[in-house]
Amino acid sequence: MNCTTSKRRRHRAYPTTTSRLFSDLLNTAIGEVAQPQPKASIPTNVMEFDDRYELMLSVPSRDRTDVEISIEEDVLSIKVAAVEKDANYRLREWTTNETTKRFKLSANVDKNAVKATVHSGVLTITLPKTLIDSIKTKREIEIH
């Protein structure tokens, strides 16, 4: 009786280290995206500091009146209004449709102290860290 070994490669049933680290970073920072994002998603950077998280979203051609931010339960919702489509574009890469992006917030975010600013097409949302998870109702965030 002969023993043979198979040289067949096994496919990994788990994510690669890089994608796992990236996923872990997002999940520990502010939580995972609460729902799948459409193709015309809002480009977002998420940064973590000792005392806060910062989200920076690209919102070209929009000002504070075109953006709505709210927190309901543990979900941060960012809704960006549609912009004028009547221009004669040769190339258009910026989305002009209404777009919504949602993030599930972790328990260490102080939902009562969230602040937002928009300047030069960049919406910055500051999420201070805390040990208390106190807000359970819907709240509108004013943009300065």
C-alpha positions in Angstrom: 0.0 0.0 0.0 1.4 3.4 -1.0 0.8 6.7 0.7 0.5 9.8 -1.5 0.2 13.4 -0.6 -1.9 15.9 -2.5 -0.2 19.1 -3.7 -3.5 20.8 -4.2 -3.6 24.3 -2.8 -6.2 25.1 -0.3 -8.2 28.3 -0.8 -8.5 30.4 2.3 -11.9 30.6 3.8 -10.9 33.7 5.8 -9.9 37.2 4.8 -6.2 38.1 4.2 -4.3 39.7 7.0 -4.4 43.2 5.3 -8.2 43.1 4.7 -8.8 41.8 8.2 -6.7 44.6 9.8 -8.5 47.2 7.7 -11.9 45.7 8.7 -10.8 45.6 12.4 -9.7 49.2 12.2 -13.0 50.4 10.9 -15.0 48.2 13.2 -13.2 49.4 16.3 -13.2 53.1 15.2 -16.8 53.9 14.6 -18.3 50.6 13.7 -19.2 49.1 10.4 -21.3 50.7 7.7 -24.9 50.0 8.6 -26.1 49.2 5.2 -24.5 48.5 1.8 -23.4 51.6 0.0 -24.6 52.5 -3.6 -22.0 53.0 -6.4 -22.2 56.8 -5.9 -21.1 56.5 -2.3 -19.6 59.6 -0.5 -15.8 59.2 -0.4 -14.9 59.2 3.3 -11.7 59.2 5.5 -12.0 58.1 9.1 -9.3 59.1 11.6 -8.9 58.2 15.2 -7.3 60.4 17.9 -6.9 59.8 21.6 -10.0 61.8 22.4 -12.1 61.6 19.2 -12.9 60.2 15.8 -13.1 62.4 12.7 -14.9 61.6 9.5 -14.0 63.7 6.5 -16.4 63.3 3.6 -16.0 64.8 0.1 -19.1 66.9 -0.7 -18.0 69.1 -3.7 -20.4 71.9 -4.8 -22.4 71.6 -1.6 -22.7 73.8 1.5 -24.2 73.3 4.9 -27.8 73.7 3.7 -27.2 70.7 1.3 -26.2 68.2 4.1 -28.3 66.6 6.9 -26.7 64.7 9.7 -28.5 62.8 12.3 -28.0 60.1 15.0 -30.7 57.5 15.7 -29.9 54.8 18.2 -26.3 54.0 17.3 -26.4 54.9 13.6 -24.9 58.1 12.2 -26.7 59.1 9.0 -25.3 61.6 6.5 -27.6 62.7 3.7 -26.2 64.9 0.9 -28.8 66.6 -1.3 -28.7 66.5 -5.1 -27.1 69.4 -7.0 -28.1 71.1 -10.3 -27.7 68.7 -13.3 -28.3 71.2 -16.1 -24.7 72.0 -16.8 -23.1 70.9 -20.0 -20.5 68.4 -18.6 -17.8 67.0 -20.8 -16.7 64.8 -17.8 -18.5 64.4 -14.5 -17.1 62.2 -11.8 -18.7 63.9 -8.8 -22.1 62.5 -8.0 -25.0 64.9 -8.4 -27.6 62.6 -7.0 -28.9 62.6 -3.4 -26.7 60.2 -1.4 -27.0 58.8 2.1 -24.2 57.2 4.1 -24.7 55.5 7.4 -22.2 54.3 10.1 -22.9 52.2 13.1 -21.3 54.0 16.0 -19.4 52.2 18.8 -20.4 52.6 22.4 -17.5 54.9 23.2 -18.8 57.8 21.1 -20.4 60.7 22.9 -23.5 61.1 20.7 -24.5 64.3 22.5 -21.3 66.2 21.6 -21.0 65.5 17.9 -20.0 68.5 15.8 -19.9 69.1 12.1 -18.4 71.7 9.7 -18.2 72.0 6.0 -15.4 74.0 4.3 -14.1 73.9 0.7 -16.2 70.8 -0.2 -15.1 68.8 2.8 -17.6 67.9 5.5 -15.8 67.1 8.8 -17.7 65.3 11.5 -16.1 65.2 15.0 -17.2 62.3 17.2 -15.8 62.8 20.8 -15.0 59.6 22.7 -16.6 58.8 26.1 -17.3 55.8 28.3 -21.0 56.6 28.5 -23.5 55.5 25.8 -26.4 57.6 26.8 -28.4 58.7 23.7 -31.1 56.4 22.4 -33.3 58.9 20.5 -33.0 60.6 17.1 -31.1 63.9 17.1 -30.3 66.4 14.3 -26.7 67.7 14.1 -26.3 71.4 13.2 -23.6 72.2 10.6 -21.5 75.3 11.3 
